[in-house]
Amino acid sequence: MGIRTLRPRLRLLTLKFGQAYLWQDSEDDVTLIDTGVPGCGEEIAAAVRDTSVIRRVVVTHCHEDHFGSAADVRSWHGAPVHVHSADAAVVRGERQRNEPVLTEFDQPLWEHVKSLGVPETHPPACPVDVELADGDVLDFGGGAHILNLPGHTAGSIAVHLPEHRVLFTGDTVAEVNGAVIQGVFNQDEDQMIADVRRLATLDVETACFGHGEPVVADAAAVLRETSKSHQRRRRI
């Protein structure tokens, strides 16, 4: 595992597959954004001085590499798990997630991910303490605004901290080999374009992705260019 400070209150955790983020409001008030695949609990615990400081877990969507260790983290001290209502049943183990609608671009990437065994992992069911909706504001980071972005999964969210100009995009946006792109393995490609366009309207300095290197300066401009490039691609 790698731990890197992106900003004074913000750390990136590079896990065995994917990544998570820690937002720290005080020494004993930390928010965990995503949890990696099953079995990442020890890595997450090693990143904090005391597991009791994790006061809440926010899951950006119901894919295995994002909620896989949520049940473990919740079991430590009962940190409430927050998931959008449209994805909550998957996290609770009440139904299977929907398969992505793969594009030609997605197909080789999907085969690679399958070779790693990620889609076949079965995270333990996790209670969902708070079902989220678009427009909710959570009590961390000076007010964490929830944006429902249903192109990736029906319950995919971004978390926006306007006071700090920080954005957690989940898998709506990713970084690959230095390029910031629209996320892959989606339910609805047209909706994804609208989702990225929505993110591109935000005034953010730092953008934290579910996969890839975060943008720590002038993220708003990067997101605007990402949105424009994908709209142009659809017109070609």
Backbone bond lengths (Angstrom), bond angles and torsions (degrees), N, CA, C in turn:
res aa  C-N    CA-C-N  psi(-1)  N-CA   C-N-CA  omega(-1)  CA-C   N-CA-C  phi
1 M - - - 1.458 - - 1.521 110.34 -
2 G 1.324 115.70 144.87 1.450 120.70 172.72 1.515 110.04 -115.86
3 I 1.329 116.58 142.79 1.463 122.72 176.30 1.519 107.40 -123.99
4 R 1.328 115.68 128.50 1.461 118.85 -178.16 1.516 109.79 -139.04
5 T 1.323 115.90 133.52 1.458 120.97 176.30 1.524 108.99 -82.79
6 L 1.334 115.87 122.12 1.459 121.48 178.67 1.520 111.70 -94.43
7 R 1.328 114.94 -36.43 1.454 124.02 176.83 1.518 106.32 -147.46
8 P 1.324 118.73 167.31 1.468 119.24 -175.94 1.527 114.61 -53.47
9 R 1.330 119.00 -32.84 1.463 121.45 -178.88 1.527 113.55 -102.31
10 L 1.317 117.31 -1.37 1.461 121.39 -167.15 1.519 112.05 -125.81
11 R 1.350 115.59 126.72 1.462 120.98 176.94 1.525 110.55 -126.32
12 L 1.312 114.50 144.11 1.461 123.39 175.56 1.519 108.96 -99.80
13 L 1.331 116.61 130.24 1.463 122.08 173.98 1.525 107.94 -108.54
14 T 1.320 117.14 116.55 1.456 121.43 174.76 1.522 107.55 -91.58
15 L 1.328 116.18 112.71 1.458 122.20 -172.97 1.529 110.28 -99.65
16 K 1.328 116.11 -177.06 1.466 119.94 -176.45 1.530 111.22 -61.85
17 F 1.312 118.05 -29.77 1.462 122.22 169.65 1.520 106.89 -147.80
18 G 1.326 115.88 122.47 1.456 118.87 -177.95 1.513 111.72 81.94
19 Q 1.322 114.83 -162.82 1.451 118.95 -174.93 1.519 110.46 -154.57
20 A 1.333 114.50 167.79 1.458 122.88 178.75 1.520 107.34 -140.49
21 Y 1.324 115.62 170.39 1.462 120.68 -178.48 1.521 110.05 -134.22
22 L 1.317 115.15 146.39 1.458 122.64 173.99 1.525 108.44 -115.35
23 W 1.334 115.69 123.82 1.463 121.23 173.47 1.523 107.67 -109.28
24 Q 1.313 117.27 125.05 1.462 121.87 -173.59 1.528 110.60 -113.61
25 D 1.333 115.92 113.12 1.465 120.57 175.25 1.518 111.76 -86.43
26 S 1.333 116.54 -29.92 1.462 121.71 176.26 1.518 107.67 -158.20
27 E 1.328 116.93 178.14 1.464 119.81 -177.99 1.522 112.20 -60.00
28 D 1.334 117.10 -30.11 1.460 119.26 -177.46 1.528 112.34 -118.05
29 D 1.331 116.83 27.20 1.471 120.87 178.03 1.521 109.02 -143.35
30 V 1.344 114.54 95.60 1.463 122.25 -177.29 1.526 108.61 -123.22
31 T 1.319 115.97 138.97 1.460 122.57 175.17 1.521 108.75 -109.47
32 L 1.326 116.20 131.98 1.464 122.37 176.75 1.523 108.49 -101.40
33 I 1.327 115.80 123.44 1.465 121.95 176.47 1.522 107.74 -103.38
34 D 1.339 116.11 109.91 1.463 124.87 -177.16 1.535 111.25 69.99
35 T 1.351 114.78 163.19 1.470 119.19 -169.58 1.520 113.97 -137.74
36 G 1.338 118.25 3.64 1.456 119.51 -179.76 1.520 112.69 75.45
37 V 1.324 115.31 -171.91 1.460 122.24 178.56 1.527 109.55 -75.53
38 P 1.348 117.83 169.84 1.463 118.89 174.76 1.528 111.03 -55.91
39 G 1.324 115.71 141.79 1.455 120.85 178.00 1.508 115.38 94.48
40 C 1.331 118.02 6.94 1.474 120.89 179.52 1.522 112.80 -92.33
41 G 1.318 117.36 3.11 1.458 120.02 -176.63 1.517 113.49 -56.85
42 E 1.324 117.23 -43.63 1.466 119.79 -178.82 1.524 111.29 -64.11
43 E 1.325 116.88 -38.28 1.465 120.03 178.44 1.528 110.88 -64.67
44 I 1.323 116.17 -42.17 1.462 119.91 179.30 1.523 110.31 -65.75
45 A 1.324 116.43 -43.25 1.467 120.09 179.74 1.522 111.20 -60.63
46 A 1.331 116.53 -37.13 1.465 120.13 -178.87 1.523 112.47 -68.31
47 A 1.325 116.71 -18.12 1.464 120.45 -176.31 1.523 113.15 -86.18
48 V 1.334 117.63 -10.09 1.469 121.22 -179.95 1.520 108.70 -121.17
49 R 1.326 116.78 150.91 1.465 119.96 -177.21 1.521 111.58 -68.81
50 D 1.333 116.23 -25.49 1.461 122.33 -176.25 1.522 106.04 -157.29
51 T 1.336 117.83 125.98 1.464 119.42 -175.95 1.524 112.77 -63.64
52 S 1.317 117.55 -17.86 1.467 119.49 -179.84 1.525 112.37 -70.39
53 V 1.330 117.78 -14.14 1.470 119.30 -179.37 1.526 111.75 -76.72
54 I 1.334 118.06 -14.34 1.465 120.35 176.41 1.521 107.45 -76.14
55 R 1.316 115.94 105.99 1.462 122.00 -173.61 1.522 113.21 -91.68
56 R 1.322 116.99 -19.41 1.462 119.93 -179.40 1.536 109.01 -160.34
57 V 1.312 115.12 152.63 1.465 122.70 176.12 1.525 107.46 -121.50
58 V 1.318 116.62 127.04 1.462 121.47 176.64 1.525 107.72 -114.07
59 V 1.323 116.47 121.30 1.464 122.73 -179.38 1.527 107.84 -102.01
60 T 1.333 116.83 123.64 1.464 119.05 -175.20 1.521 113.43 -75.77
61 H 1.342 117.94 -24.37 1.461 120.19 175.00 1.524 109.38 -173.47
62 C 1.346 114.84 175.00 1.467 120.49 -166.29 1.521 114.13 -93.10
63 H 1.307 119.62 31.89 1.459 121.21 173.63 1.526 110.45 -91.08
64 E 1.334 114.30 151.84 1.460 121.21 -170.27 1.521 113.79 -57.57
65 D 1.313 116.63 -33.04 1.461 120.29 -176.48 1.527 112.61 -84.16
66 H 1.322 116.64 7.17 1.464 120.20 178.37 1.524 112.25 -120.11
67 F 1.337 117.51 -35.52 1.469 118.33 177.25 1.522 113.11 -111.37
68 G 1.336 116.95 8.21 1.459 120.61 -171.52 1.510 115.72 -56.42
69 S 1.336 118.34 -35.02 1.468 121.41 -178.19 1.527 112.44 -109.93
70 A 1.329 116.59 15.78 1.471 119.56 -178.41 1.521 111.78 -62.33
71 A 1.333 117.33 -40.83 1.466 119.70 -178.94 1.525 110.82 -63.04
72 D 1.332 117.01 -39.39 1.466 120.09 178.20 1.523 110.70 -61.73
73 V 1.327 116.38 -48.50 1.465 119.82 -177.66 1.527 110.20 -62.82
74 R 1.314 116.91 -42.68 1.466 120.29 179.71 1.523 111.54 -62.39
75 S 1.337 116.43 -33.33 1.467 120.08 -176.49 1.522 112.94 -68.50
76 W 1.328 118.33 -20.44 1.463 120.00 -176.53 1.522 111.51 -65.85
77 H 1.331 115.97 -56.31 1.469 119.38 -176.37 1.520 112.41 -141.40
78 G 1.330 116.34 17.13 1.457 119.17 176.35 1.507 115.41 76.82
79 A 1.328 117.90 23.26 1.469 119.69 178.04 1.526 109.24 -56.11
80 P 1.331 118.48 124.00 1.463 120.14 -176.81 1.525 112.17 -64.91
81 V 1.326 114.82 136.88 1.460 122.12 -179.32 1.526 108.62 -97.34
82 H 1.332 115.34 128.04 1.464 123.01 -177.45 1.526 109.03 -110.21
83 V 1.330 117.14 125.12 1.462 123.04 179.82 1.530 107.57 -141.87
84 H 1.320 117.14 144.70 1.460 119.29 175.24 1.529 109.93 -61.59
85 S 1.320 116.30 145.98 1.465 121.08 -174.91 1.526 112.74 -59.02
86 A 1.332 118.52 -31.42 1.460 120.91 -178.01 1.521 113.08 -72.40
87 D 1.329 118.36 -19.87 1.469 122.30 178.90 1.525 112.34 -108.32
88 A 1.314 117.63 -5.25 1.464 120.68 -171.69 1.522 112.79 -62.22
89 A 1.331 117.99 -37.40 1.464 120.26 -177.55 1.524 111.59 -63.55
90 V 1.329 117.60 -34.26 1.466 120.37 177.61 1.522 110.02 -66.85
91 V 1.311 117.32 -45.34 1.464 121.20 -179.38 1.524 110.63 -63.78
92 R 1.323 116.94 -36.07 1.472 120.60 178.08 1.520 112.60 -75.68
93 G 1.328 118.29 -6.70 1.454 121.33 179.65 1.505 114.11 81.44
94 E 1.329 117.60 18.12 1.462 121.38 -177.03 1.525 112.39 -87.37
95 R 1.307 117.73 -19.59 1.464 121.71 175.75 1.517 109.44 -155.09
96 Q 1.335 115.53 163.30 1.455 121.34 176.83 1.532 109.53 -80.90
97 R 1.307 115.81 152.62 1.462 118.65 174.57 1.522 109.70 -70.76
98 N 1.316 116.13 155.56 1.459 121.10 175.12 1.524 109.87 -74.53
99 E 1.310 115.60 145.69 1.457 120.06 176.43 1.529 109.69 -74.98
100 P 1.325 118.26 145.71 1.464 119.90 177.60 1.521 111.58 -69.89
101 V 1.309 115.62 155.02 1.461 122.29 172.96 1.525 106.31 -93.44
102 L 1.319 116.27 105.16 1.461 120.70 -170.03 1.523 111.80 -82.44
103 T 1.326 115.35 134.19 1.457 121.66 172.81 1.530 108.84 -90.22
104 E 1.317 116.21 173.44 1.467 120.17 176.50 1.527 110.48 -60.74
105 F 1.332 116.37 -37.34 1.466 120.88 178.04 1.526 110.96 -66.04
106 D 1.336 116.30 -36.93 1.463 120.91 -176.57 1.524 113.51 -70.40
107 Q 1.336 117.04 -33.29 1.459 120.64 -165.08 1.528 114.10 -54.69
108 P 1.344 120.48 -51.11 1.472 118.59 179.84 1.524 112.70 -65.68
109 L 1.330 116.96 -33.16 1.463 119.47 176.88 1.520 110.49 -65.87
110 W 1.332 116.37 -39.89 1.467 120.81 179.43 1.524 110.77 -64.23
111 E 1.320 116.81 -40.93 1.465 119.84 178.40 1.523 110.42 -62.34
112 H 1.331 116.58 -38.61 1.467 119.75 177.68 1.520 110.91 -64.72
113 V 1.327 116.90 -45.63 1.468 120.14 179.94 1.525 110.25 -63.43
114 K 1.326 117.21 -39.82 1.466 120.11 177.42 1.522 111.07 -61.96
115 S 1.339 116.64 -36.64 1.469 119.56 -179.89 1.521 111.77 -64.29
116 L 1.329 116.35 -23.94 1.465 121.27 176.92 1.520 112.11 -84.71
117 G 1.336 116.16 -7.69 1.459 120.14 177.75 1.509 115.46 82.57
118 V 1.326 117.84 7.28 1.473 119.10 -173.84 1.523 112.65 -66.46
119 P 1.351 120.81 -47.68 1.466 117.89 -177.83 1.522 113.90 -64.43
120 E 1.341 116.91 -18.95 1.459 119.98 -178.36 1.525 112.96 -92.56
121 T 1.329 117.52 -1.72 1.459 118.88 176.30 1.517 109.16 -70.15
122 H 1.310 115.59 150.80 1.459 120.82 -178.65 1.517 108.41 -125.64
123 P 1.331 117.18 91.48 1.461 119.62 -178.96 1.519 111.12 -61.78
124 P 1.320 116.99 146.44 1.464 118.65 174.21 1.517 110.12 -62.59
125 A 1.319 115.40 142.07 1.461 119.63 176.65 1.522 109.37 -58.32
126 C 1.313 115.15 144.64 1.464 120.61 -177.83 1.526 109.47 -132.02
127 P 1.320 118.33 130.04 1.467 119.00 173.80 1.524 110.63 -58.31
128 V 1.303 115.87 143.69 1.462 121.71 173.99 1.521 107.24 -106.02
129 D 1.307 115.84 113.52 1.463 120.68 -175.95 1.518 112.78 -82.42
130 V 1.331 116.05 -32.15 1.464 120.93 -178.75 1.524 108.16 -133.79
131 E 1.338 116.64 118.75 1.458 121.13 173.69 1.526 108.67 -90.69
132 L 1.312 115.27 124.68 1.458 121.48 -173.57 1.526 112.01 -93.13
133 A 1.323 114.77 158.73 1.459 122.53 173.96 1.519 108.80 -139.12
134 D 1.318 115.54 157.74 1.458 120.30 177.06 1.527 109.95 -56.51
135 G 1.325 115.79 132.85 1.455 120.49 179.40 1.510 115.11 94.82
136 D 1.332 117.76 -10.02 1.468 119.65 175.79 1.526 109.72 -62.37
137 V 1.321 115.58 151.66 1.462 121.72 175.40 1.520 107.81 -127.43
138 L 1.325 116.87 119.99 1.460 122.55 -178.28 1.518 110.29 -95.27
139 D 1.324 114.33 157.48 1.464 121.12 -171.84 1.527 111.74 -89.82
140 F 1.311 116.15 64.69 1.465 120.74 169.36 1.523 107.87 -155.34
141 G 1.318 115.11 161.32 1.459 119.37 177.94 1.512 114.46 61.58
142 G 1.337 117.00 27.86 1.452 119.79 -178.45 1.514 113.83 75.23
143 G 1.337 116.48 13.21 1.460 122.31 -176.48 1.507 110.03 113.14
144 A 1.342 116.40 103.02 1.464 122.32 -176.79 1.525 108.90 -99.46
145 H 1.318 116.45 111.43 1.457 122.49 -175.31 1.533 109.90 -88.29
146 I 1.332 115.57 130.76 1.458 121.81 -178.02 1.524 109.77 -96.89
147 L 1.332 115.74 127.94 1.462 122.31 176.19 1.521 108.09 -117.13
148 N 1.323 117.12 120.19 1.457 120.48 174.84 1.523 108.92 -80.88
149 L 1.338 115.53 124.97 1.467 122.90 -177.77 1.524 107.33 -125.86
150 P 1.337 118.67 84.94 1.466 121.33 -165.24 1.518 116.24 -82.05
151 G 1.321 118.93 14.00 1.456 119.12 178.70 1.516 113.92 -74.32
152 H 1.328 117.49 -36.07 1.472 121.32 -177.90 1.525 110.27 -78.87
153 T 1.314 117.07 -57.25 1.465 124.05 165.12 1.521 105.75 -134.43
154 A 1.321 116.19 164.34 1.470 118.92 -177.15 1.518 112.01 -59.93
155 G 1.336 116.06 -31.37 1.458 120.24 -177.49 1.512 114.64 -106.62
156 S 1.319 117.97 18.29 1.470 119.46 177.34 1.525 110.12 -63.07
157 I 1.329 114.91 141.81 1.457 120.16 178.64 1.525 110.54 -132.17
158 A 1.317 114.18 158.68 1.456 122.36 161.44 1.517 106.90 -114.40
159 V 1.327 115.85 154.90 1.460 122.15 178.68 1.526 107.25 -120.83
160 H 1.319 116.10 120.58 1.463 121.88 -174.68 1.520 109.34 -114.84
161 L 1.330 115.83 126.26 1.462 122.15 175.94 1.528 107.84 -108.30
162 P 1.328 118.53 87.05 1.470 120.38 -174.85 1.521 113.50 -59.18
163 E 1.338 116.92 -36.60 1.462 119.48 -177.94 1.518 111.81 -60.88
164 H 1.324 116.44 -31.77 1.467 121.59 -177.33 1.529 112.51 -107.57
165 R 1.325 117.00 -2.99 1.468 122.78 -179.59 1.534 111.18 57.58
166 V 1.333 114.61 44.05 1.466 122.32 179.47 1.525 108.49 -117.42
167 L 1.331 116.14 140.95 1.458 122.64 179.20 1.521 109.57 -132.98
168 F 1.332 116.08 131.26 1.462 123.03 170.60 1.526 106.18 -105.86
169 T 1.324 117.09 117.59 1.466 120.80 -170.29 1.517 114.09 -94.58
170 G 1.335 119.11 -8.84 1.448 118.71 -168.35 1.519 109.19 59.83
171 D 1.341 116.68 -139.76 1.465 120.10 -178.20 1.524 113.12 -100.47
172 T 1.317 117.59 14.41 1.462 119.43 176.11 1.521 110.99 -67.88
173 V 1.322 116.32 -30.46 1.465 122.47 176.65 1.525 107.46 -132.78
174 A 1.324 116.78 148.81 1.463 121.82 178.26 1.526 109.29 -143.54
175 E 1.323 114.88 164.01 1.469 121.28 173.90 1.519 108.29 -116.25
176 V 1.331 115.85 130.05 1.464 121.61 -179.70 1.523 108.38 -137.17
177 N 1.332 116.31 118.49 1.468 121.31 176.49 1.529 112.74 51.30
178 G 1.318 115.26 42.47 1.455 120.27 176.51 1.510 115.74 87.39
179 A 1.319 117.56 -8.12 1.466 121.37 179.76 1.523 110.02 -105.05
180 V 1.326 116.64 136.60 1.462 121.84 175.09 1.523 107.29 -95.20
181 I 1.336 116.54 120.54 1.458 121.86 -171.29 1.527 110.68 -128.44
182 Q 1.313 114.51 163.51 1.457 120.16 168.93 1.519 108.44 -63.21
183 G 1.334 116.85 141.42 1.455 120.96 -177.87 1.520 112.79 -63.51
184 V 1.320 115.36 162.93 1.466 122.59 -177.07 1.531 109.73 -112.68
185 F 1.346 115.62 174.43 1.470 123.43 177.39 1.533 110.59 61.29
186 N 1.323 115.35 56.34 1.458 120.91 -171.63 1.525 112.47 -102.98
187 Q 1.332 115.19 165.34 1.455 122.04 173.38 1.530 111.44 -85.87
188 D 1.335 116.68 -34.01 1.463 120.55 -171.56 1.530 108.56 -147.94
189 E 1.329 116.53 105.24 1.462 120.79 -176.15 1.528 112.24 -66.50
190 D 1.325 117.54 -39.11 1.463 119.30 178.72 1.525 110.70 -63.50
191 Q 1.318 115.90 -41.12 1.462 119.47 178.52 1.524 110.62 -65.60
192 M 1.326 117.23 -35.51 1.464 119.80 178.83 1.526 111.47 -60.67
193 I 1.323 116.80 -39.66 1.463 119.34 177.95 1.522 110.04 -60.98
194 A 1.333 116.31 -42.27 1.464 120.03 177.31 1.521 111.14 -65.51
195 D 1.332 116.80 -37.11 1.468 120.58 -179.87 1.528 111.08 -64.83
196 V 1.328 116.55 -45.83 1.467 119.65 179.39 1.527 110.01 -65.33
197 R 1.323 116.24 -38.19 1.469 119.70 176.96 1.534 110.15 -60.26
198 R 1.316 117.10 -39.51 1.471 120.19 178.44 1.525 110.91 -63.87
199 L 1.320 116.97 -44.31 1.466 119.59 178.82 1.524 111.04 -62.78
200 A 1.325 116.17 -32.94 1.466 120.45 -177.49 1.525 112.91 -69.09
201 T 1.323 117.59 -10.66 1.471 120.25 177.80 1.524 112.40 -87.21
202 L 1.322 117.58 -8.30 1.464 121.01 -173.49 1.526 111.34 -85.00
203 D 1.313 115.40 145.42 1.471 121.80 177.34 1.525 108.35 -90.55
204 V 1.330 116.07 90.41 1.465 120.30 -176.81 1.524 110.59 -127.35
205 E 1.296 114.63 145.53 1.464 122.11 176.08 1.520 111.09 -96.45
206 T 1.343 116.08 -35.37 1.463 122.14 -175.34 1.521 109.38 -123.29
207 A 1.341 117.04 130.48 1.458 122.59 176.45 1.520 108.89 -122.84
208 C 1.321 115.74 125.13 1.467 122.99 -176.98 1.522 108.64 -111.20
209 F 1.319 116.59 120.47 1.455 122.43 -174.40 1.527 111.26 -100.02
210 G 1.335 115.26 159.16 1.455 119.40 174.71 1.515 112.55 -68.79
211 H 1.317 116.29 -26.27 1.467 122.10 178.16 1.524 108.10 -142.46
212 G 1.310 115.66 134.31 1.451 120.44 175.94 1.511 113.72 100.90
213 E 1.314 114.31 173.54 1.456 122.77 -174.48 1.530 111.07 -71.94
214 P 1.329 118.46 127.15 1.461 120.04 176.64 1.526 111.62 -64.08
215 V 1.317 115.24 157.46 1.463 122.29 171.69 1.520 106.89 -99.47
216 V 1.317 117.84 120.66 1.464 121.16 -173.26 1.525 113.17 -107.16
217 A 1.327 117.59 0.69 1.463 120.74 178.07 1.522 109.35 -146.43
218 D 1.333 116.38 133.05 1.461 123.32 175.69 1.526 111.92 55.10
219 A 1.336 115.75 43.26 1.460 119.93 -178.38 1.522 112.36 -63.58
220 A 1.329 117.66 -30.83 1.464 119.81 -179.88 1.521 110.98 -58.35
221 A 1.323 117.30 -43.76 1.465 120.85 179.48 1.522 111.08 -64.99
222 V 1.318 116.75 -39.11 1.467 120.68 178.99 1.525 110.33 -64.11
223 L 1.327 117.31 -43.19 1.461 120.64 -179.98 1.523 111.36 -66.81
224 R 1.319 117.19 -37.23 1.469 119.47 176.89 1.524 110.89 -62.22
225 E 1.323 116.77 -42.28 1.459 120.16 179.62 1.527 110.73 -67.82
226 T 1.324 117.49 -38.67 1.467 120.74 177.00 1.519 110.33 -60.92
227 S 1.321 116.57 -44.66 1.462 120.61 179.06 1.524 111.16 -62.19
228 K 1.314 117.26 -46.16 1.465 120.84 -179.33 1.526 111.39 -62.80
229 S 1.314 117.07 -41.76 1.464 120.27 -176.18 1.515 111.30 -64.78
230 H 1.331 117.37 -36.75 1.465 119.33 -179.69 1.518 111.58 -77.12
231 Q 1.324 117.67 -31.46 1.460 119.28 174.28 1.521 110.24 -66.82
232 R 1.332 117.32 -40.37 1.467 120.40 177.51 1.524 110.50 -63.00
233 R 1.328 116.06 -41.16 1.466 120.40 -177.77 1.526 110.87 -61.72
234 R 1.342 116.89 -37.69 1.456 119.67 -179.80 1.526 111.93 -69.20
235 R 1.334 117.94 -24.06 1.466 120.58 -179.28 1.523 112.48 -84.05
236 I 1.332 116.52 -16.54 1.473 119.83 -178.13 1.531 110.76 -73.54
